[in-house]
Amino acid sequence: MQVDDIVKYLPTSTVGKITGFREQDGRNWARLDFTGLWYDVSLLTPCDASEYKTVSVKYREVKSVDLQSAIDSMKKEDVDIGGFSPTA
């Protein structure tokens, strides 16, 4: 096994690409990109590339809301805000 090999962790069937190796406490470990976790190399087996799904991260836009505008909007909609008063 080497970096960039696609492997499966047998106990959970987690599939990932090896991103690194380390030895600790007399055991060999491989890090998988799918979870970012270290797995005992003795429990990994090579697997078919068709089982591998590329890890992707999606970011969504966060809308900033002015507190006073939100309160004014609720007042216009006749929402009971229970005497809420914004603090500076």
PDB file of N, CA, C and O in Angstrom:
ATOM      1  N   MET A   1       0.837  -1.177   0.000  1.00  0.00           N
ATOM      2  CA  MET A   1       0.000   0.000   0.000  1.00  0.00           C
ATOM      3  C   MET A   1       0.879   1.237   0.000  1.00  0.00           C
ATOM      4  O   MET A   1       1.964   1.263   0.581  1.00  0.00           O
ATOM      5  N   GLN A   2       0.364   2.275  -0.683  1.00  0.00           N
ATOM      6  CA  GLN A   2       1.090   3.537  -0.743  1.00  0.00           C
ATOM      7  C   GLN A   2       0.103   4.696  -0.802  1.00  0.00           C
ATOM      8  O   GLN A   2      -1.095   4.485  -0.989  1.00  0.00           O
ATOM      9  N   VAL A   3       0.604   5.918  -0.644  1.00  0.00           N
ATOM     10  CA  VAL A   3      -0.232   7.111  -0.707  1.00  0.00           C
ATOM     11  C   VAL A   3      -0.962   7.141  -2.046  1.00  0.00           C
ATOM     12  O   VAL A   3      -0.387   6.804  -3.081  1.00  0.00           O
ATOM     13  N   ASP A   4      -2.220   7.543  -2.022  1.00  0.00           N
ATOM     14  CA  ASP A   4      -3.139   7.631  -3.169  1.00  0.00           C
ATOM     15  C   ASP A   4      -3.777   6.305  -3.559  1.00  0.00           C
ATOM     16  O   ASP A   4      -4.589   6.270  -4.483  1.00  0.00           O
ATOM     17  N   ASP A   5      -3.433   5.207  -2.878  1.00  0.00           N
ATOM     18  CA  ASP A   5      -4.125   3.945  -3.125  1.00  0.00           C
ATOM     19  C   ASP A   5      -5.546   4.051  -2.551  1.00  0.00           C
ATOM     20  O   ASP A   5      -5.766   4.697  -1.527  1.00  0.00           O
ATOM     21  N   ILE A   6      -6.492   3.413  -3.221  1.00  0.00           N
ATOM     22  CA  ILE A   6      -7.866   3.375  -2.739  1.00  0.00           C
ATOM     23  C   ILE A   6      -8.061   2.063  -1.992  1.00  0.00           C
ATOM     24  O   ILE A   6      -7.810   0.978  -2.517  1.00  0.00           O
ATOM     25  N   VAL A   7      -8.521   2.201  -0.738  1.00  0.00           N
ATOM     26  CA  VAL A   7      -8.640   1.028   0.125  1.00  0.00           C
ATOM     27  C   VAL A   7      -9.973   1.035   0.852  1.00  0.00           C
ATOM     28  O   VAL A   7     -10.676   2.044   0.906  1.00  0.00           O
ATOM     29  N   LYS A   8     -10.301  -0.136   1.414  1.00  0.00           N
ATOM     30  CA  LYS A   8     -11.521  -0.288   2.203  1.00  0.00           C
ATOM     31  C   LYS A   8     -11.129  -0.756   3.599  1.00  0.00           C
ATOM     32  O   LYS A   8     -10.309  -1.661   3.756  1.00  0.00           O
ATOM     33  N   TYR A   9     -11.724  -0.129   4.606  1.00  0.00           N
ATOM     34  CA  TYR A   9     -11.556  -0.543   5.992  1.00  0.00           C
ATOM     35  C   TYR A   9     -12.579  -1.637   6.253  1.00  0.00           C
ATOM     36  O   TYR A   9     -13.782  -1.377   6.244  1.00  0.00           O
ATOM     37  N   LEU A  10     -12.117  -2.843   6.482  1.00  0.00           N
ATOM     38  CA  LEU A  10     -12.984  -4.017   6.532  1.00  0.00           C
ATOM     39  C   LEU A  10     -14.112  -3.975   7.579  1.00  0.00           C
ATOM     40  O   LEU A  10     -15.240  -4.344   7.249  1.00  0.00           O
ATOM     41  N   PRO A  11     -13.858  -3.545   8.819  1.00  0.00           N
ATOM     42  CA  PRO A  11     -14.953  -3.585   9.806  1.00  0.00           C
ATOM     43  C   PRO A  11     -16.175  -2.726   9.446  1.00  0.00           C
ATOM     44  O   PRO A  11     -17.300  -3.091   9.788  1.00  0.00           O
ATOM     45  N   THR A  12     -15.969  -1.587   8.760  1.00  0.00           N
ATOM     46  CA  THR A  12     -17.097  -0.694   8.468  1.00  0.00           C
ATOM     47  C   THR A  12     -17.358  -0.496   6.983  1.00  0.00           C
ATOM     48  O   THR A  12     -18.329   0.158   6.603  1.00  0.00           O
ATOM     49  N   SER A  13     -16.495  -1.058   6.142  1.00  0.00           N
ATOM     50  CA  SER A  13     -16.569  -0.885   4.684  1.00  0.00           C
ATOM     51  C   SER A  13     -16.363   0.560   4.246  1.00  0.00           C
ATOM     52  O   SER A  13     -16.805   0.949   3.164  1.00  0.00           O
ATOM     53  N   THR A  14     -15.696   1.359   5.076  1.00  0.00           N
ATOM     54  CA  THR A  14     -15.354   2.729   4.697  1.00  0.00           C
ATOM     55  C   THR A  14     -14.313   2.686   3.591  1.00  0.00           C
ATOM     56  O   THR A  14     -13.304   1.990   3.705  1.00  0.00           O
ATOM     57  N   VAL A  15     -14.562   3.435   2.516  1.00  0.00           N
ATOM     58  CA  VAL A  15     -13.631   3.478   1.390  1.00  0.00           C
ATOM     59  C   VAL A  15     -13.010   4.862   1.335  1.00  0.00           C
ATOM     60  O   VAL A  15     -13.699   5.870   1.494  1.00  0.00           O
ATOM     61  N   GLY A  16     -11.703   4.905   1.108  1.00  0.00           N
ATOM     62  CA  GLY A  16     -11.024   6.192   1.004  1.00  0.00           C
ATOM     63  C   GLY A  16      -9.681   6.054   0.330  1.00  0.00           C
ATOM     64  O   GLY A  16      -9.189   4.955   0.073  1.00  0.00           O
ATOM     65  N   LYS A  17      -9.107   7.205   0.054  1.00  0.00           N
ATOM     66  CA  LYS A  17      -7.785   7.262  -0.558  1.00  0.00           C
ATOM     67  C   LYS A  17      -6.771   7.530   0.553  1.00  0.00           C
ATOM     68  O   LYS A  17      -6.981   8.403   1.395  1.00  0.00           O
ATOM     69  N   ILE A  18      -5.685   6.784   0.551  1.00  0.00           N
ATOM     70  CA  ILE A  18      -4.653   6.945   1.578  1.00  0.00           C
ATOM     71  C   ILE A  18      -3.938   8.279   1.363  1.00  0.00           C
ATOM     72  O   ILE A  18      -3.462   8.577   0.268  1.00  0.00           O
ATOM     73  N   THR A  19      -3.875   9.077   2.437  1.00  0.00           N
ATOM     74  CA  THR A  19      -3.198  10.375   2.356  1.00  0.00           C
ATOM     75  C   THR A  19      -1.904  10.413   3.162  1.00  0.00           C
ATOM     76  O   THR A  19      -1.130  11.364   3.045  1.00  0.00           O
ATOM     77  N   GLY A  20      -1.662   9.390   3.974  1.00  0.00           N
ATOM     78  CA  GLY A  20      -0.433   9.375   4.750  1.00  0.00           C
ATOM     79  C   GLY A  20      -0.311   8.116   5.584  1.00  0.00           C
ATOM     80  O   GLY A  20      -1.271   7.370   5.772  1.00  0.00           O
ATOM     81  N   PHE A  21       0.910   7.900   6.080  1.00  0.00           N
ATOM     82  CA  PHE A  21       1.201   6.742   6.935  1.00  0.00           C
ATOM     83  C   PHE A  21       1.924   7.212   8.184  1.00  0.00           C
ATOM     84  O   PHE A  21       2.596   8.243   8.184  1.00  0.00           O
ATOM     85  N   ARG A  22       1.773   6.437   9.246  1.00  0.00           N
ATOM     86  CA  ARG A  22       2.566   6.659  10.455  1.00  0.00           C
ATOM     87  C   ARG A  22       2.659   5.355  11.223  1.00  0.00           C
ATOM     88  O   ARG A  22       1.849   4.446  11.041  1.00  0.00           O
ATOM     89  N   GLU A  23       3.670   5.281  12.094  1.00  0.00           N
ATOM     90  CA  GLU A  23       3.829   4.126  12.976  1.00  0.00           C
ATOM     91  C   GLU A  23       3.747   4.640  14.396  1.00  0.00           C
ATOM     92  O   GLU A  23       4.401   5.616  14.760  1.00  0.00           O
ATOM     93  N   GLN A  24       2.925   3.962  15.200  1.00  0.00           N
ATOM     94  CA  GLN A  24       2.787   4.367  16.589  1.00  0.00           C
ATOM     95  C   GLN A  24       2.488   3.132  17.427  1.00  0.00           C
ATOM     96  O   GLN A  24       1.655   2.305  17.058  1.00  0.00           O
ATOM     97  N   ASP A  25       3.162   3.020  18.533  1.00  0.00           N
ATOM     98  CA  ASP A  25       2.976   1.903  19.460  1.00  0.00           C
ATOM     99  C   ASP A  25       3.141   0.547  18.765  1.00  0.00           C
ATOM    100  O   ASP A  25       2.433  -0.407  19.085  1.00  0.00           O
ATOM    101  N   GLY A  26       4.070   0.467  17.822  1.00  0.00           N
ATOM    102  CA  GLY A  26       4.349  -0.786  17.140  1.00  0.00           C
ATOM    103  C   GLY A  26       3.320  -1.173  16.086  1.00  0.00           C
ATOM    104  O   GLY A  26       3.369  -2.284  15.558  1.00  0.00           O
ATOM    105  N   ARG A  27       2.386  -0.272  15.770  1.00  0.00           N
ATOM    106  CA  ARG A  27       1.370  -0.555  14.747  1.00  0.00           C
ATOM    107  C   ARG A  27       1.501   0.450  13.614  1.00  0.00           C
ATOM    108  O   ARG A  27       1.936   1.582  13.822  1.00  0.00           O
ATOM    109  N   ASN A  28       1.124   0.030  12.424  1.00  0.00           N
ATOM    110  CA  ASN A  28       1.164   0.904  11.256  1.00  0.00           C
ATOM    111  C   ASN A  28      -0.240   1.425  10.973  1.00  0.00           C
ATOM    112  O   ASN A  28      -1.216   0.676  11.023  1.00  0.00           O
ATOM    113  N   TRP A  29      -0.324   2.706  10.680  1.00  0.00           N
ATOM    114  CA  TRP A  29      -1.594   3.370  10.472  1.00  0.00           C
ATOM    115  C   TRP A  29      -1.583   4.096   9.119  1.00  0.00           C
ATOM    116  O   TRP A  29      -0.543   4.575   8.666  1.00  0.00           O
ATOM    117  N   ALA A  30      -2.743   4.165   8.494  1.00  0.00           N
ATOM    118  CA  ALA A  30      -2.907   4.922   7.251  1.00  0.00           C
ATOM    119  C   ALA A  30      -4.067   5.890   7.455  1.00  0.00           C
ATOM    120  O   ALA A  30      -5.093   5.544   8.040  1.00  0.00           O
ATOM    121  N   ARG A  31      -3.882   7.093   6.966  1.00  0.00           N
ATOM    122  CA  ARG A  31      -4.945   8.104   7.065  1.00  0.00           C
ATOM    123  C   ARG A  31      -5.744   8.113   5.768  1.00  0.00           C
ATOM    124  O   ARG A  31      -5.171   8.126   4.679  1.00  0.00           O
ATOM    125  N   LEU A  32      -7.091   8.107   5.890  1.00  0.00           N
ATOM    126  CA  LEU A  32      -7.949   8.123   4.709  1.00  0.00           C
ATOM    127  C   LEU A  32      -8.580   9.504   4.536  1.00  0.00           C
ATOM    128  O   LEU A  32      -8.980  10.154   5.502  1.00  0.00           O
ATOM    129  N   ASP A  33      -8.655   9.930   3.273  1.00  0.00           N
ATOM    130  CA  ASP A  33      -9.195  11.255   2.994  1.00  0.00           C
ATOM    131  C   ASP A  33     -10.678  11.371   3.294  1.00  0.00           C
ATOM    132  O   ASP A  33     -11.145  12.460   3.628  1.00  0.00           O
ATOM    133  N   PHE A  34     -11.429  10.297   3.187  1.00  0.00           N
ATOM    134  CA  PHE A  34     -12.876  10.351   3.353  1.00  0.00           C
ATOM    135  C   PHE A  34     -13.275  10.812   4.749  1.00  0.00           C
ATOM    136  O   PHE A  34     -14.214  11.592   4.904  1.00  0.00           O
ATOM    137  N   THR A  35     -12.564  10.332   5.760  1.00  0.00           N
ATOM    138  CA  THR A  35     -12.899  10.673   7.147  1.00  0.00           C
ATOM    139  C   THR A  35     -11.834  11.516   7.828  1.00  0.00           C
ATOM    140  O   THR A  35     -12.116  12.191   8.818  1.00  0.00           O
ATOM    141  N   GLY A  36     -10.612  11.482   7.306  1.00  0.00           N
ATOM    142  CA  GLY A  36      -9.511  12.177   7.960  1.00  0.00           C
ATOM    143  C   GLY A  36      -8.995  11.414   9.167  1.00  0.00           C
ATOM    144  O   GLY A  36      -8.191  11.941   9.936  1.00  0.00           O
ATOM    145  N   LEU A  37      -9.450  10.174   9.344  1.00  0.00           N
ATOM    146  CA  LEU A  37      -9.056   9.361  10.495  1.00  0.00           C
ATOM    147  C   LEU A  37      -7.932   8.396  10.128  1.00  0.00           C
ATOM    148  O   LEU A  37      -7.690   8.109   8.956  1.00  0.00           O
ATOM    149  N   TRP A  38      -7.249   7.901  11.171  1.00  0.00           N
ATOM    150  CA  TRP A  38      -6.177   6.925  10.995  1.00  0.00           C
ATOM    151  C   TRP A  38      -6.736   5.518  11.190  1.00  0.00           C
ATOM    152  O   TRP A  38      -7.481   5.267  12.137  1.00  0.00           O
ATOM    153  N   TYR A  39      -6.374   4.603  10.291  1.00  0.00           N
ATOM    154  CA  TYR A  39      -6.864   3.222  10.324  1.00  0.00           C
ATOM    155  C   TYR A  39      -5.691   2.257  10.401  1.00  0.00           C
ATOM    156  O   TYR A  39      -4.649   2.481   9.785  1.00  0.00           O
ATOM    157  N   ASP A  40      -5.869   1.178  11.164  1.00  0.00           N
ATOM    158  CA  ASP A  40      -4.870   0.126  11.273  1.00  0.00           C
ATOM    159  C   ASP A  40      -4.692  -0.510   9.893  1.00  0.00           C
ATOM    160  O   ASP A  40      -5.648  -1.018   9.307  1.00  0.00           O
ATOM    161  N   VAL A  41      -3.472  -0.475   9.388  1.00  0.00           N
ATOM    162  CA  VAL A  41      -3.188  -0.975   8.040  1.00  0.00           C
ATOM    163  C   VAL A  41      -3.571  -2.445   7.888  1.00  0.00           C
ATOM    164  O   VAL A  41      -3.942  -2.875   6.796  1.00  0.00           O
ATOM    165  N   SER A  42      -3.487  -3.217   8.967  1.00  0.00           N
ATOM    166  CA  SER A  42      -3.817  -4.641   8.873  1.00  0.00           C
ATOM    167  C   SER A  42      -5.308  -4.874   8.590  1.00  0.00           C
ATOM    168  O   SER A  42      -5.696  -5.976   8.204  1.00  0.00           O
ATOM    169  N   LEU A  43      -6.136  -3.853   8.776  1.00  0.00           N
ATOM    170  CA  LEU A  43      -7.572  -3.981   8.532  1.00  0.00           C
ATOM    171  C   LEU A  43      -8.014  -3.281   7.246  1.00  0.00           C
ATOM    172  O   LEU A  43      -9.209  -3.125   6.994  1.00  0.00           O
ATOM    173  N   LEU A  44      -7.039  -2.862   6.439  1.00  0.00           N
ATOM    174  CA  LEU A  44      -7.337  -2.232   5.151  1.00  0.00           C
ATOM    175  C   LEU A  44      -7.066  -3.214   4.024  1.00  0.00           C
ATOM    176  O   LEU A  44      -6.150  -4.032   4.105  1.00  0.00           O
ATOM    177  N   THR A  45      -7.865  -3.127   2.981  1.00  0.00           N
ATOM    178  CA  THR A  45      -7.663  -3.969   1.815  1.00  0.00           C
ATOM    179  C   THR A  45      -7.846  -3.117   0.560  1.00  0.00           C
ATOM    180  O   THR A  45      -8.716  -2.247   0.530  1.00  0.00           O
ATOM    181  N   PRO A  46      -7.042  -3.352  -0.469  1.00  0.00           N
ATOM    182  CA  PRO A  46      -7.239  -2.603  -1.717  1.00  0.00           C
ATOM    183  C   PRO A  46      -8.644  -2.861  -2.256  1.00  0.00           C
ATOM    184  O   PRO A  46      -9.182  -3.956  -2.093  1.00  0.00           O
ATOM    185  N   CYS A  47      -9.230  -1.867  -2.890  1.00  0.00           N
ATOM    186  CA  CYS A  47     -10.560  -2.066  -3.464  1.00  0.00           C
ATOM    187  C   CYS A  47     -10.653  -1.389  -4.824  1.00  0.00           C
ATOM    188  O   CYS A  47      -9.772  -0.625  -5.217  1.00  0.00           O
ATOM    189  N   ASP A  48     -11.708  -1.677  -5.515  1.00  0.00           N
ATOM    190  CA  ASP A  48     -11.938  -1.159  -6.854  1.00  0.00           C
ATOM    191  C   ASP A  48     -12.215   0.346  -6.802  1.00  0.00           C
ATOM    192  O   ASP A  48     -12.915   0.825  -5.910  1.00  0.00           O
ATOM    193  N   ALA A  49     -11.667   1.071  -7.752  1.00  0.00           N
ATOM    194  CA  ALA A  49     -11.843   2.520  -7.796  1.00  0.00           C
ATOM    195  C   ALA A  49     -13.302   2.928  -7.947  1.00  0.00           C
ATOM    196  O   ALA A  49     -13.665   4.051  -7.596  1.00  0.00           O
ATOM    197  N   SER A  50     -14.142   2.043  -8.459  1.00  0.00           N
ATOM    198  CA  SER A  50     -15.563   2.369  -8.630  1.00  0.00           C
ATOM    199  C   SER A  50     -16.280   2.524  -7.292  1.00  0.00           C
ATOM    200  O   SER A  50     -17.365   3.104  -7.234  1.00  0.00           O
ATOM    201  N   GLU A  51     -15.684   2.011  -6.216  1.00  0.00           N
ATOM    202  CA  GLU A  51     -16.285   2.132  -4.887  1.00  0.00           C
ATOM    203  C   GLU A  51     -15.941   3.460  -4.218  1.00  0.00           C
ATOM    204  O   GLU A  51     -16.517   3.813  -3.189  1.00  0.00           O
ATOM    205  N   TYR A  52     -15.005   4.187  -4.806  1.00  0.00           N
ATOM    206  CA  TYR A  52     -14.516   5.426  -4.214  1.00  0.00           C
ATOM    207  C   TYR A  52     -15.304   6.623  -4.720  1.00  0.00           C
ATOM    208  O   TYR A  52     -15.508   6.783  -5.923  1.00  0.00           O
ATOM    209  N   LYS A  53     -15.743   7.459  -3.790  1.00  0.00           N
ATOM    210  CA  LYS A  53     -16.414   8.706  -4.150  1.00  0.00           C
ATOM    211  C   LYS A  53     -15.557   9.853  -3.656  1.00  0.00           C
ATOM    212  O   LYS A  53     -15.167   9.900  -2.490  1.00  0.00           O
ATOM    213  N   THR A  54     -15.270  10.775  -4.556  1.00  0.00           N
ATOM    214  CA  THR A  54     -14.439  11.916  -4.205  1.00  0.00           C
ATOM    215  C   THR A  54     -15.095  12.727  -3.099  1.00  0.00           C
ATOM    216  O   THR A  54     -16.303  12.966  -3.113  1.00  0.00           O
ATOM    217  N   VAL A  55     -14.287  13.139  -2.152  1.00  0.00           N
ATOM    218  CA  VAL A  55     -14.780  13.957  -1.055  1.00  0.00           C
ATOM    219  C   VAL A  55     -14.908  15.385  -1.559  1.00  0.00           C
ATOM    220  O   VAL A  55     -13.969  15.936  -2.133  1.00  0.00           O
ATOM    221  N   SER A  56     -16.062  15.974  -1.344  1.00  0.00           N
ATOM    222  CA  SER A  56     -16.239  17.363  -1.746  1.00  0.00           C
ATOM    223  C   SER A  56     -16.842  18.141  -0.594  1.00  0.00           C
ATOM    224  O   SER A  56     -17.588  17.604   0.225  1.00  0.00           O
ATOM    225  N   VAL A  57     -16.504  19.401  -0.553  1.00  0.00           N
ATOM    226  CA  VAL A  57     -17.017  20.276   0.483  1.00  0.00           C
ATOM    227  C   VAL A  57     -17.823  21.366  -0.206  1.00  0.00           C
ATOM    228  O   VAL A  57     -17.347  22.009  -1.142  1.00  0.00           O
ATOM    229  N   LYS A  58     -19.032  21.565   0.262  1.00  0.00           N
ATOM    230  CA  LYS A  58     -19.872  22.604  -0.304  1.00  0.00           C
ATOM    231  C   LYS A  58     -20.051  23.697   0.742  1.00  0.00           C
ATOM    232  O   LYS A  58     -20.360  23.433   1.904  1.00  0.00           O
ATOM    233  N   TYR A  59     -19.850  24.912   0.300  1.00  0.00           N
ATOM    234  CA  TYR A  59     -20.055  26.053   1.177  1.00  0.00           C
ATOM    235  C   TYR A  59     -21.313  26.776   0.742  1.00  0.00           C
ATOM    236  O   TYR A  59     -21.596  26.870  -0.452  1.00  0.00           O
ATOM    237  N   ARG A  60     -22.048  27.273   1.671  1.00  0.00           N
ATOM    238  CA  ARG A  60     -23.212  28.051   1.304  1.00  0.00           C
ATOM    239  C   ARG A  60     -23.034  29.464   1.843  1.00  0.00           C
ATOM    240  O   ARG A  60     -22.360  29.699   2.846  1.00  0.00           O
ATOM    241  N   GLU A  61     -23.655  30.376   1.146  1.00  0.00           N
ATOM    242  CA  GLU A  61     -23.540  31.774   1.510  1.00  0.00           C
ATOM    243  C   GLU A  61     -24.325  32.040   2.784  1.00  0.00           C
ATOM    244  O   GLU A  61     -25.449  31.566   2.947  1.00  0.00           O
ATOM    245  N   VAL A  62     -23.725  32.796   3.674  1.00  0.00           N
ATOM    246  CA  VAL A  62     -24.381  33.161   4.911  1.00  0.00           C
ATOM    247  C   VAL A  62     -24.885  34.590   4.765  1.00  0.00           C
ATOM    248  O   VAL A  62     -24.120  35.504   4.457  1.00  0.00           O
ATOM    249  N   LYS A  63     -26.165  34.765   4.989  1.00  0.00           N
ATOM    250  CA  LYS A  63     -26.768  36.074   4.845  1.00  0.00           C
ATOM    251  C   LYS A  63     -26.659  36.820   6.168  1.00  0.00           C
ATOM    252  O   LYS A  63     -27.067  36.315   7.214  1.00  0.00           O
ATOM    253  N   SER A  64     -26.115  38.004   6.109  1.00  0.00           N
ATOM    254  CA  SER A  64     -25.985  38.839   7.292  1.00  0.00           C
ATOM    255  C   SER A  64     -27.284  39.629   7.474  1.00  0.00           C
ATOM    256  O   SER A  64     -27.805  40.208   6.521  1.00  0.00           O
ATOM    257  N   VAL A  65     -27.795  39.647   8.695  1.00  0.00           N
ATOM    258  CA  VAL A  65     -29.045  40.340   8.975  1.00  0.00           C
ATOM    259  C   VAL A  65     -28.803  41.384  10.056  1.00  0.00           C
ATOM    260  O   VAL A  65     -28.234  41.087  11.107  1.00  0.00           O
ATOM    261  N   ASP A  66     -29.239  42.600   9.788  1.00  0.00           N
ATOM    262  CA  ASP A  66     -29.168  43.677  10.771  1.00  0.00           C
ATOM    263  C   ASP A  66     -30.261  43.434  11.808  1.00  0.00           C
ATOM    264  O   ASP A  66     -31.426  43.255  11.451  1.00  0.00           O
ATOM    265  N   LEU A  67     -29.899  43.428  13.072  1.00  0.00           N
ATOM    266  CA  LEU A  67     -30.843  43.107  14.139  1.00  0.00           C
ATOM    267  C   LEU A  67     -32.030  44.064  14.147  1.00  0.00           C
ATOM    268  O   LEU A  67     -33.176  43.628  14.252  1.00  0.00           O
ATOM    269  N   GLN A  68     -31.768  45.343  14.039  1.00  0.00           N
ATOM    270  CA  GLN A  68     -32.868  46.316  14.080  1.00  0.00           C
ATOM    271  C   GLN A  68     -33.806  46.129  12.889  1.00  0.00           C
ATOM    272  O   GLN A  68     -35.021  46.248  13.044  1.00  0.00           O
ATOM    273  N   SER A  69     -33.266  45.839  11.705  1.00  0.00           N
ATOM    274  CA  SER A  69     -34.099  45.602  10.522  1.00  0.00           C
ATOM    275  C   SER A  69     -34.981  44.376  10.726  1.00  0.00           C
ATOM    276  O   SER A  69     -36.140  44.372  10.313  1.00  0.00           O
ATOM    277  N   ALA A  70     -34.445  43.342  11.355  1.00  0.00           N
ATOM    278  CA  ALA A  70     -35.220  42.126  11.615  1.00  0.00           C
ATOM    279  C   ALA A  70     -36.368  42.428  12.575  1.00  0.00           C
ATOM    280  O   ALA A  70     -37.480  41.937  12.383  1.00  0.00           O
ATOM    281  N   ILE A  71     -36.110  43.224  13.594  1.00  0.00           N
ATOM    282  CA  ILE A  71     -37.152  43.582  14.560  1.00  0.00           C
ATOM    283  C   ILE A  71     -38.224  44.425  13.886  1.00  0.00           C
ATOM    284  O   ILE A  71     -39.416  44.189  14.082  1.00  0.00           O
ATOM    285  N   ASP A  72     -37.803  45.410  13.089  1.00  0.00           N
ATOM    286  CA  ASP A  72     -38.768  46.249  12.372  1.00  0.00           C
ATOM    287  C   ASP A  72     -39.627  45.415  11.437  1.00  0.00           C
ATOM    288  O   ASP A  72     -40.827  45.660  11.308  1.00  0.00           O
ATOM    289  N   SER A  73     -39.021  44.432  10.787  1.00  0.00           N
ATOM    290  CA  SER A  73     -39.753  43.563   9.873  1.00  0.00           C
ATOM    291  C   SER A  73     -40.797  42.745  10.624  1.00  0.00           C
ATOM    292  O   SER A  73     -41.911  42.565  10.132  1.00  0.00           O
ATOM    293  N   MET A  74     -40.449  42.247  11.811  1.00  0.00           N
ATOM    294  CA  MET A  74     -41.398  41.480  12.610  1.00  0.00           C
ATOM    295  C   MET A  74     -42.548  42.364  13.078  1.00  0.00           C
ATOM    296  O   MET A  74     -43.694  41.918  13.124  1.00  0.00           O
ATOM    297  N   LYS A  75     -42.253  43.600  13.421  1.00  0.00           N
ATOM    298  CA  LYS A  75     -43.307  44.522  13.851  1.00  0.00           C
ATOM    299  C   LYS A  75     -44.289  44.775  12.718  1.00  0.00           C
ATOM    300  O   LYS A  75     -45.497  44.856  12.944  1.00  0.00           O
ATOM    301  N   LYS A  76     -43.771  44.901  11.497  1.00  0.00           N
ATOM    302  CA  LYS A  76     -44.626  45.138  10.332  1.00  0.00           C
ATOM    303  C   LYS A  76     -45.535  43.940  10.088  1.00  0.00           C
ATOM    304  O   LYS A  76     -46.663  44.092   9.618  1.00  0.00           O
ATOM    305  N   GLU A  77     -45.041  42.752  10.408  1.00  0.00           N
ATOM    306  CA  GLU A  77     -45.814  41.529  10.208  1.00  0.00           C
ATOM    307  C   GLU A  77     -46.691  41.223  11.415  1.00  0.00           C
ATOM    308  O   GLU A  77     -47.344  40.181  11.463  1.00  0.00           O
ATOM    309  N   ASP A  78     -46.708  42.130  12.390  1.00  0.00           N
ATOM    310  CA  ASP A  78     -47.506  41.984  13.591  1.00  0.00           C
ATOM    311  C   ASP A  78     -47.137  40.720  14.378  1.00  0.00           C
ATOM    312  O   ASP A  78     -48.006  39.985  14.847  1.00  0.00           O
ATOM    313  N   VAL A  79     -45.829  40.488  14.510  1.00  0.00           N
ATOM    314  CA  VAL A  79     -45.340  39.351  15.274  1.00  0.00           C
ATOM    315  C   VAL A  79     -45.059  39.830  16.697  1.00  0.00           C
ATOM    316  O   VAL A  79     -44.389  40.844  16.892  1.00  0.00           O
ATOM    317  N   ASP A  80     -45.567  39.106  17.682  1.00  0.00           N
ATOM    318  CA  ASP A  80     -45.330  39.459  19.072  1.00  0.00           C
ATOM    319  C   ASP A  80     -43.898  39.096  19.442  1.00  0.00           C
ATOM    320  O   ASP A  80     -43.531  37.921  19.469  1.00  0.00           O
ATOM    321  N   ILE A  81     -43.096  40.113  19.725  1.00  0.00           N
ATOM    322  CA  ILE A  81     -41.706  39.849  20.096  1.00  0.00           C
ATOM    323  C   ILE A  81     -41.491  39.984  21.590  1.00  0.00           C
ATOM    324  O   ILE A  81     -40.353  40.042  22.057  1.00  0.00           O
ATOM    325  N   GLY A  82     -42.567  40.033  22.331  1.00  0.00           N
ATOM    326  CA  GLY A  82     -42.524  39.967  23.792  1.00  0.00           C
ATOM    327  C   GLY A  82     -41.691  41.015  24.464  1.00  0.00           C
ATOM    328  O   GLY A  82     -40.979  40.711  25.421  1.00  0.00           O
ATOM    329  N   GLY A  83     -41.752  42.236  24.001  1.00  0.00           N
ATOM    330  CA  GLY A  83     -41.004  43.316  24.641  1.00  0.00           C
ATOM    331  C   GLY A  83     -39.512  43.224  24.446  1.00  0.00           C
ATOM    332  O   GLY A  83     -38.755  43.833  25.202  1.00  0.00           O
ATOM    333  N   PHE A  84     -39.067  42.477  23.451  1.00  0.00           N
ATOM    334  CA  PHE A  84     -37.636  42.338  23.186  1.00  0.00           C
ATOM    335  C   PHE A  84     -37.054  43.684  22.825  1.00  0.00           C
ATOM    336  O   PHE A  84     -37.633  44.434  22.039  1.00  0.00           O
ATOM    337  N   SER A  85     -35.915  43.985  23.398  1.00  0.00           N
ATOM    338  CA  SER A  85     -35.245  45.250  23.133  1.00  0.00           C
ATOM    339  C   SER A  85     -33.791  44.958  22.749  1.00  0.00           C
ATOM    340  O   SER A  85     -33.061  44.351  23.532  1.00  0.00           O
ATOM    341  N   PRO A  86     -33.361  45.384  21.548  1.00  0.00           N
ATOM    342  CA  PRO A  86     -31.961  45.104  21.151  1.00  0.00           C
ATOM    343  C   PRO A  86     -30.995  45.902  22.001  1.00  0.00           C
ATOM    344  O   PRO A  86     -31.282  47.025  22.417  1.00  0.00           O
ATOM    345  N   THR A  87     -29.835  45.294  22.251  1.00  0.00           N
ATOM    346  CA  THR A  87     -28.790  45.999  23.000  1.00  0.00           C
ATOM    347  C   THR A  87     -27.721  46.417  22.026  1.00  0.00           C
ATOM    348  O   THR A  87     -27.507  45.758  21.009  1.00  0.00           O
ATOM    349  N   ALA A  88     -27.064  47.482  22.321  1.00  0.00           N
ATOM    350  CA  ALA A  88     -26.032  48.026  21.431  1.00  0.00           C
ATOM    351  C   ALA A  88     -24.760  47.264  21.527  1.00  0.00           C
ATOM    352  O   ALA A  88     -23.790  47.592  20.843  1.00  0.00           O
TER     353      ALA A  88
END
